[in-house]
Amino acid sequence: MEREIQRVGAFFLACFLVLSLAAGYWQVWRGPELAAAPGNPRVAEAERRAERGQIVDRTGKVLARSVDGVRTGTVPALVHVTGYFSYRYGKTGLERAYDDVLTGREGVPPLADLLRDVSGVPRRGGTVQTTVDADLQTAADQALGDARGAVVLLDVRTGAVLVALSKPYFDPGQVDGQWPSLSTDEARPLYNRVSQGLYVPGSTFKLVTAAAALDAGLIQPSSQVSDPTGETTVDGFRITDAERPPRPTFDFAHALAWSSNVVFSQVGLQLGEARLTDYAGRFGMGRQLPFELETSPTSLYRSTPVSRVLLASTAFGQGELLMSPLQMALVAATIARDGDVPRPHVVGVVKGPTGVVVSQEPVGSLGRAMSARTAGQLRDMMGLVVEEGEGQAAAIPGVRVGGKTGTAQSVPGMPDHSWFVGIAPLDHPRFAVAVIKEYGGWGSEQAAPVARAVLQRALATVP
């Protein structure tokens, strides 16, 4: 009998230990995680009661705020920066990246946070001040018109993003009601073309090829090159110029100005795969850029091994290249900064609910892509593009502008994409711009005028 009692006692003791360990695991080890889980009803209720903070532009203009518990945007053209907030469909953009600040879970002293929880006072969120300029964004929106595409404007001194336009866009306050149409729209309005859109860059990539060739000492701006017929053949593959250069022989600077595919294919073969890939990587290509918003990794090649035909095509901006507008704006900004690659950022200052600064985005660098001498040579060559070459539609009276046009393959049966990247003022650079107009055709005719309008407005309004 005594043995039976001992067995029963041991059984109940074992059960108690198991229950104690389980309770400790769920309450102590997993407790904080479960308490913060989105599916926890208490978390959802606390989020609904919270006074969500504001997102503002660089001047303090409100871009996103809560009105009667509903998240609204004041500048729909900036929705791909602010993102949307929905209890049903989640969060994107800065609403997602800075959710802890906007809900007041970050930026509050621990004691104040404890007292607030004990008293049941709803959380009040902090403020996220972006680097974007709402007025410049509106100007870019008007310049791009009804076209699909993107415009990026960077302050080359800091890497701050002043314009991040992705079209088409949508009203963030109408996400719940319009989700079925937004999520199935073939124009993909939910997609941020600035940092997630991947396109063949066309002749804008010639800036990267030129940077590699000049920096490696393979060629100089004054080196004489030849393109007498406007076409060449690489291993049986025919390469042609969009327009035949006006002279059969000219210098390398004019090869960029007149956008000679023939010359750049030959330069690419001289460089070789390893060296071209190395220099592209210095600009951040072939991987995901560090950025506060969602990004897609860019790529140079998808085929291995890289054939001579693919290498030649890559060198003049076609082949299997896929680049984002943000990445191409970074190329221009790097040339403007004497070869130093700025770290792009779209958030300036983050403040807690009491106004205390939680974080401030420092000016950063992603490394060096080329020498200052090479960057200076490229700026002069980009100036020639606008003064004598394909980019004349980007010219601004009284301001020296540098740039590069691009006309890039899209999908079979559709017009080419229209590109332009540029710098202004060229002698003392302040801004770098990238424009893509989907299915726009010639970059010189469609994207360059958009860039001119944005640069002109920035030069007139930004200190």
N, C-alpha and C positions, 0 to 999 in steps of 0.2 A: 504493500500500500504506500509505504514511504517513498519507494522508487517511482511509483506512478505520479505521486505529488511532485517529486523533483523534475520528472519529465515535463509535466504540465507547466511547472514554474519556469523551466528552461525555455519552453516553447513561447510562453508569454513574454519572457525577457528578450528573446530573439526578435519577436514581433515589435516590441517596444524600441529596440535598437534600430531596426529597419525603419520604423516610422520616424524616429528621431533623426536618423541620417537623411531620410527623404525630405523631412521638413527643413533641416538645415540647408540641404542642397537647393531647394526651391526658394526658400526665404532669404538665405544669406548669399549663396553663390549666384543663383539665377535671378534673385529678387529684383535687383536694379534693372536688369535687362528686360524682365517681364513688365516692370512698372513703366518703362519707357516705350514698350512695344506699341506700334500704331494700332494694333487690333485690340488693345486694352480699352474697355469702355471708359475707364477713368481718364485715360490719356486723351481720348477723343473728346470727352466732355470738357476737360481742362483747356483743350485747344479751341473749342468753340467759345469758351468764356473769355479766352485771352484777348487782349486788345493788341492785335498784330501791328507791328511797327511799320514805318514808312520806308519806301525806297525813293531816293531823290537823285536829281542829276547833279552835275558838278557845281551848279550855281545855287542849289537848294530847291529847285522846282520839283514839286511832288510828281512822281511817276506812278507809284502804286500805293494804295491806302485801303483801309477797311471802312465801309459805310454801312451801318446797320447790320454788321456781321457779314457783309458781302465784300469780297475783295474786288476792287476796281482798278483799272488803269486809266491814267489821264492822257497818255500819249500812246495810242495803239501801235504806232510805228516802232515803238521800243519794246514791244511785248516779248521779243526773242531775247532781250537782255533781262528784263524784270522776270520773265516767265509768267506762268499762271499758277494760281492756288485754288485747289478744289478738294472738298472733303470726299468727293466720289472718285475723281480721276487723278488725284495726287498733286505733285508740284514739279515745276521745271525752272530752269534759269536760276536767278538769284533768290527767288522764293524758296528754292530747294537748297541751294548752296549755303545760304545764310539763314536757314530756318530757325536754328537755335537762338540767333540774335533777334530775329523778327518776332519770335514768340516769348522772348524774355527769359529763356533758359540759360542764356549766356550774357555776361556783362552786368550781372547783379552780385553784390557781395554775399558770401555764404550766409551770414547772419540774417541779412535782409531777406534772402530767399527763403530761409527757414521760417521766419516770422510771417512772411506772406502766405506760405503753405499752411501754417497753423491757424492763421486768422481766416483763411478761405478767400482772401482778396484775389481777384483775377489777375493774372500776369499781364504786364504791360511790356510790349516789345521795344527794342531799340531801333536805331535808324541806320540804314545802309546808304551811304553817299557814293554814287557811282562817278566815273570819270566822263561819262557821255554828256553831250550838250544837246538838250532837247530841241533848241532852235536849229542847230546844225543838222540834226537828224531829220527835222521837217524839211529843210532845204534839200537834203539828199533824196528824200522821199519824192519831192516835187520834181527833182531833176531826173530821176529814174522813170517817173511816170507810171504807166500801167504795166510796164514790163515785169517779168519775173527776174529775180537776180539778187545782187547784194552790193553794198558799198561799205568799205571800211576806211576810216580815217584815223591815223595814229599821230600823236604828238611824239616826234622823233627824239625829243630831249628826254622823255621819261618812259616811253612805251605805253602811255595812257591811251586807251581807245576813246576817241571823241565821237565817232559815228560807227554804229554797228547795225546797219539796215539790212533786213532780210525780207524779201517780198515774194509771194503775198504774205500778209500778216492777218491778225484777227483780234477781236476784242477779248481781253482776258476775263472780263466780267461776264461773258456770255458762254464760257466753256461748257458748263453743265447743260445748258439748253441746246447748244449747237454741236455737241460732241459727235453725234452720228454723222453729220455732214463734214465736220472738220477732220475726223479721223479717216474718212474715205475719199476725200477730195483729191483728185489726181494731181492738183497743183501743189499739194503737200504744204499747206499753210502752217502746220505745227512744226515744221522742219526748219532749224536755224541754219540757213545757207552760209552765214558768215563763218562759222567755225566747224559746222558739220557737213556742209556742202563740199563735194569733191568733184572737180572738173579737170579736164585736160587744159593746161594753162596756155597752150599755143606759144606764140613768139615771146610772151612775157618771160618765159623760162630762159630765153637767150641771155638774159642778164646773169643767170647763174653760170651758164656755160662760159660767158665772157669773163666773169670773175675768176673762174678756175684757170682759164687759159692765160689771162693777164698776170695773175698772181704766181702762176707756175713759171712764168717767163717764156712761154711758148710763142707768144705773139705780143705786139705792141699796137696801140691805137693807130699808129702811122704805118704799120706793116701793110704792104701791098698784097691784095688778094684778087682772085679772078673768078668771074661768073659771067662768061660771054654769052651763054645761050639760055640761062634761066633754068637749067636742069642738069642733073647728073645721075649716074647710076652706081649703086652700091650692091655688089653681089647679085646683079640682075634686077634689083629693085629700083624703080624710077623715082627720083626726088625732084620736085619742081618748086619754083618760087611762086608765091601768090601773084606777084608782079615782077616782071623782069627788070633788074636794075638799069638805070639810064646809061651806064657806061660799062664796058666789059671788064675794066680793071679799075680798082679803087682801093682806098685804105680800109682797115678793119673797122674804124669808127663809122664809116658810111655803110659797112656791111650790117651794122646794127640799125642805123638810121633807115636804110632801105629794106631791112628785114630779109636778108638773103638766106634762105634755107640751104642753098647749095654750099655757101661758105661755112655756115655753122655746122652742117653735117660733117664737113671735112675737119673742122676744128675738133668736133666731138671724137672723131676717130683718132686724131692725134693725141687727145687727152687720155683716152682709154677708159674702160669701165671703172676701174678702181679709183682713179683720180676724180672723175666726174661725180661718182657716188660719194666720195669723201667730201668734196666741196658742197654738194647738195645737203649732206648731213650737217655741215657746219651752220647752215641756215635753219636747221630744225626739221628738214625734210626726211621722210621715211619713218617717222614716229609721231606720237601724239604730243602736240604742244602743251606746255603747262599753262593753264588758263582757268579762270573761275567758272566758266560756262562749259557745257557739254561740247566736246570736240571729237572729230574723227581723225585717225592717223592718216597722214599723206603717204604716198608711195611712188617709187620710181619705176620699178619693174615688177612684173608678176611671172614672167617667163625665165627659166634658167636652163642652160646657160644663156647669158645675154649675147645675142648674135650681133654682128657688125651692122646689120640693117636696123635692129632695135636701138643700138647705141647711137647711130647716126640720127635716127628719128627722134630719140630722146633729146639730143643736143639742140635741136631746133624747136622743141616744145611739144612734140606729138608722141607717138609710141604708146606706152602704157602709163604715162604720167597721170597722177591724180592729185590735185592740189586744192586747198581751200582758199577763199579770198583773204582770210586772216593771214595765212602763210605767205601769200604773194605780197600783201601789204608789208609784211615783215622783211621781205627781200628788199623792197624799196627803202624801208626805214634803216636797214643795215648799211646800205650804200650811203645813205644820208649821214649816218653816224660814224663815218670813217672805218667801216668794217666791223664795228661792234654790234652784236645782235641784241636788241632790247628785249627784255622780258615783257610781253604784252599783259596788260591788266585792265579790268573794267570796273574795279572797285577802288575807291580812294580812301575814305575814312569810314570806320564802323564805330558807332556810339551806342552805349548801353541806354536803358530807359531814363537814367538821370542826366544824360548828356555827356557822361565821361567817355573819353576815347578808349575803345577796347583794342582796336588795331588800326594801323595806318600802313597802306601799301607802300613798301619801299621801292625806290627806283632800282631795278635789277638788270642783270645781263645774262644772256644764255651762252656767252663766249664770243670768240672772235672768228669771223668767217674769212677775212682777207686783210691785207695790209691797208693802212691809211692811204698809201700811194695808189694802190689799185682802186680803192673806193673813189678817190679823186678823179682818176681816169674815167671810171664808169659814169660819174656825174657829168663830166664833160660830154661823153658819148650820148648820154640820155638827153642832154641839152640839144645836141645835134638832131636827135629824133624829133623833137618838137619844133626846132627852128627850120630844118630842111627836109625832114623825113616824114614818116607815116603819122606822126603825132601832132601835126600842126593844129588840129582842132582843139587841143588842150592849152594852147597859148593864151596867156593873160597879159594884156597891155601893161607895160611898166614893171613886170615881174618876170624873172627868168625861171622857166619851168622845165623840168626834165621828166622824161617818161619813156614808156615802151608800150606799144600796142600789141594786141594779140587777137588772132582769129582762129578759133580752135574747133576741132571736130566735135560734134555732139552725138546724135543718134542717127542711124541711116534714114534718109528721107526728110530730115529736118535741117533748117539753116544752121550755120555754125554759131557757136557762142562768141560773144563780143567782149574783149578784155582791154583794160588799160591799167597800168600801174604808174605812179608818178611821185615826184618830189617838188616842193616849193617852199620858199624861194631856193633856187638851186645853189646860190652862192653862200647863203647862210640858212641851211635847211631847218624848217620847223614842222612841216607836215609831210606825211607819206600817205598815199591813197591807193586803194585797189578797187576797181569796178568790174563787175561781170554782169552782162545783160544776156540772159539766156535766149538763144536762138535769134540774136540780134544781127548777126552777119558781121560786117567789117568792124573791127575794133576802132579803126581810125574814124569811122563815121558815127558809131553808136555809143561806145563806152567813153571815148576821149572827151566829148562835150559834157558828159555827166561829171567826170573828174574835174574838168575846168570849173563848173558851177560850184562844186563842193569846196575846192581849194580857194576859189575867189571869195566865197562867203567866210571861210575860216580865217583867211588873211585879214579880212575886214573886221571881224568880230572877236577873235580870240586873242587875249593879251599875249 
